[in-house]
Amino acid sequence: MMIENIQNVIINIAEIVLVYARLKKLFLAFKINFVQANMVVKELQITEEAKYLSYAIFNPDVPDNNPGHLLMKNYHDIISKYNK
């Protein structure tokens, strides 16, 4: 459980850093031109996968067939392969 909590914190930090980088890119794009700024805004839109995943992270009692739970299981399986 402790390792899973640490992994969740790392994922959340990575997402925050990614959003910060995209926001920084957005502000720079406003200085350059409007078209590039619109492209960055599209990058900032949250995908369905990210919504499901964030819901599952903050609601650990979601059912096993919930899309977010399935994504978390997939990521956990990938991470566990590297931890061996």
PASEBA-1860 file (N, C-alpha, C; in nm, 3 decimals):
! residues 84
1> MMIENIQN> 0.083/-0.119/0.000/0.000/0.000/0.000/0.087/0.125/0.000 ~ 0.198/0.121/0.075/0.287/0.236/0.084/0.350/0.267/-0.051 ~ 0.393/0.162/-0.121/0.454/0.181/-0.254/0.351/0.239/-0.350 ~ 0.228/0.192/-0.340/0.122/0.243/-0.428/0.096/0.391/-0.400 ~ 0.099/0.430/-0.272/0.080/0.572/-0.238/0.193/0.657/-0.293 ~ 0.315/0.606/-0.284/0.431/0.680/-0.337/0.419/0.692/-0.489 ~ 0.377/0.585/-0.555/0.359/0.589/-0.700/0.253/0.691/-0.738 ~ 0.144/0.696/-0.660/0.038/0.794/-0.687/0.088/0.936/-0.671
9> VIINIAEI> 0.169/0.959/-0.568/0.225/1.093/-0.547/0.316/1.131/-0.664 ~ 0.398/1.038/-0.709/0.487/1.064/-0.822/0.407/1.094/-0.947 ~ 0.300/1.018/-0.971/0.215/1.043/-1.088/0.153/1.181/-1.079 ~ 0.104/1.217/-0.960/0.042/1.349/-0.944/0.142/1.461/-0.964 ~ 0.264/1.444/-0.913/0.368/1.546/-0.932/0.403/1.558/-1.079 ~ 0.414/1.445/-1.148/0.444/1.448/-1.291/0.336/1.521/-1.369 ~ 0.210/1.497/-1.331/0.099/1.566/-1.399/0.104/1.716/-1.373 ~ 0.137/1.756/-1.249/0.147/1.899/-1.216/0.259/1.964/-1.295
17> VLVYARLK> 0.373/1.897/-1.303/0.487/1.951/-1.379/0.451/1.964/-1.526 ~ 0.380/1.864/-1.579/0.338/1.867/-1.719/0.243/1.984/-1.744 ~ 0.147/2.004/-1.655/0.054/2.117/-1.670/0.129/2.249/-1.661 ~ 0.224/2.259/-1.566/0.304/2.381/-1.553/0.380/2.409/-1.682 ~ 0.443/2.305/-1.738/0.519/2.322/-1.862/0.428/2.367/-1.976 ~ 0.310/2.311/-1.982/0.217/2.349/-2.088/0.166/2.491/-2.067 ~ 0.142/2.530/-1.942/0.099/2.668/-1.915/0.209/2.767/-1.952 ~ 0.333/2.731/-1.918/0.445/2.817/-1.954/0.454/2.831/-2.106
25> KLFLAFKI> 0.436/2.719/-2.174/0.437/2.720/-2.321/0.322/2.806/-2.374 ~ 0.207/2.800/-2.306/0.092/2.881/-2.345/0.123/3.030/-2.336 ~ 0.182/3.071/-2.224/0.214/3.213/-2.208/0.318/3.259/-2.310 ~ 0.414/3.172/-2.340/0.512/3.207/-2.443/0.444/3.215/-2.580 ~ 0.349/3.125/-2.603/0.278/3.125/-2.732/0.196/3.252/-2.750 ~ 0.140/3.304/-2.643/0.065/3.429/-2.654/0.154/3.542/-2.702 ~ 0.280/3.534/-2.663/0.375/3.636/-2.708/0.405/3.618/-2.857 ~ 0.400/3.495/-2.905/0.437/3.467/-3.044/0.319/3.493/-3.138
33> NFVQANMV> 0.213/3.415/-3.125/0.095/3.438/-3.208/-0.026/3.361/-3.157 ~ -0.142/3.400/-3.205/-0.268/3.345/-3.158/-0.287/3.199/-3.199 ~ -0.243/3.161/-3.317/-0.262/3.025/-3.367/-0.186/2.926/-3.280 ~ -0.063/2.958/-3.248/0.016/2.868/-3.164/-0.046/2.860/-3.024 ~ -0.100/2.970/-2.975/-0.164/2.969/-2.844/-0.284/2.874/-2.843 ~ -0.360/2.873/-2.951/-0.475/2.781/-2.960/-0.430/2.635/-2.959 ~ -0.319/2.606/-3.021/-0.267/2.469/-3.022/-0.232/2.425/-2.880 ~ -0.173/2.517/-2.802/-0.136/2.483/-2.665/-0.260/2.464/-2.578
41> VKELQITE> -0.362/2.545/-2.601/-0.487/2.530/-2.524/-0.546/2.391/-2.548 ~ -0.540/2.343/-2.671/-0.591/2.209/-2.700/-0.512/2.102/-2.625 ~ -0.380/2.124/-2.608/-0.298/2.030/-2.533/-0.341/2.024/-2.387 ~ -0.391/2.136/-2.335/-0.428/2.142/-2.193/-0.561/2.075/-2.162 ~ -0.639/2.044/-2.263/-0.769/1.981/-2.237/-0.748/1.841/-2.180 ~ -0.821/1.812/-2.075/-0.806/1.684/-2.007/-0.876/1.575/-2.088 ~ -0.805/1.468/-2.111/-0.863/1.356/-2.186/-0.954/1.273/-2.096 ~ -1.038/1.194/-2.156/-1.126/1.106/-2.078/-1.043/1.011/-1.992
49> EAKYLSYA> -0.933/0.962/-2.047/-0.848/0.869/-1.972/-0.795/0.934/-1.846 ~ -0.750/1.059/-1.857/-0.697/1.130/-1.740/-0.806/1.151/-1.635 ~ -0.928/1.181/-1.679/-1.039/1.200/-1.584/-1.068/1.069/-1.510 ~ -1.075/0.959/-1.585/-1.101/0.830/-1.521/-0.991/0.794/-1.423 ~ -0.866/0.817/-1.465/-0.752/0.782/-1.381/-0.750/0.865/-1.254 ~ -0.770/0.996/-1.265/-0.768/1.081/-1.146/-0.883/1.044/-1.052 ~ -0.999/1.008/-1.107/-1.111/0.966/-1.022/-1.074/0.839/-0.944 ~ -1.011/0.745/-1.012/-0.973/0.620/-0.946/-0.865/0.641/-0.841
57> IFNPDVPD> -0.774/0.735/-0.866/-0.667/0.762/-0.769/-0.726/0.817/-0.639 ~ -0.820/0.908/-0.651/-0.875/0.973/-0.532/-0.997/0.901/-0.475 ~ -1.044/0.797/-0.540/-1.157/0.717/-0.491/-1.119/0.569/-0.500 ~ -1.039/0.521/-0.404/-0.988/0.384/-0.415/-1.095/0.275/-0.409 ~ -1.217/0.311/-0.369/-1.322/0.210/-0.359/-1.405/0.196/-0.487 ~ -1.351/0.243/-0.600/-1.424/0.229/-0.726/-1.433/0.081/-0.763 ~ -1.538/0.041/-0.834/-1.553/-0.100/-0.872/-1.440/-0.146/-0.966 ~ -1.417/-0.277/-0.967/-1.310/-0.333/-1.049/-1.329/-0.309/-1.198
65> NNPGHLLM> -1.453/-0.291/-1.242/-1.477/-0.271/-1.385/-1.479/-0.124/-1.425 ~ -1.449/-0.034/-1.330/-1.442/0.109/-1.359/-1.324/0.136/-1.452 ~ -1.340/0.219/-1.556/-1.229/0.246/-1.649/-1.103/0.297/-1.579 ~ -1.121/0.381/-1.479/-1.005/0.434/-1.405/-0.933/0.325/-1.329 ~ -1.009/0.234/-1.268/-0.948/0.123/-1.195/-0.870/0.033/-1.291 ~ -0.927/0.009/-1.408/-0.858/-0.074/-1.507/-0.728/-0.007/-1.553 ~ -0.732/0.126/-1.570/-0.610/0.198/-1.608/-0.505/0.189/-1.498 ~ -0.549/0.209/-1.372/-0.455/0.199/-1.260/-0.393/0.061/-1.253
73> KNYHDIIS> -0.474/-0.043/-1.274/-0.422/-0.180/-1.273/-0.319/-0.199/-1.384 ~ -0.348/-0.145/-1.501/-0.255/-0.154/-1.613/-0.123/-0.086/-1.580 ~ -0.131/0.038/-1.526/-0.008/0.110/-1.489/0.066/0.038/-1.377 ~ -0.009/-0.017/-1.281/0.053/-0.090/-1.171/0.126/-0.214/-1.224 ~ 0.066/-0.284/-1.319/0.130/-0.402/-1.379/0.259/-0.363/-1.450 ~ 0.256/-0.252/-1.521/0.376/-0.205/-1.591/0.485/-0.169/-1.492 ~ 0.448/-0.094/-1.387/0.546/-0.052/-1.286/0.603/-0.173/-1.213 ~ 0.519/-0.271/-1.181/0.567/-0.389/-1.108/0.668/-0.469/-1.190
81> KYNK> 0.656/-0.468/-1.322/0.754/-0.537/-1.407/0.892/-0.473/-1.393 ~ 0.895/-0.338/-1.380/1.023/-0.269/-1.366/1.079/-0.280/-1.225 ~ 0.994/-0.305/-1.126/1.040/-0.316/-0.988/1.101/-0.452/-0.957 ~ 1.087/-0.550/-1.047/1.140/-0.685/-1.022/1.289/-0.689/-1.036
END
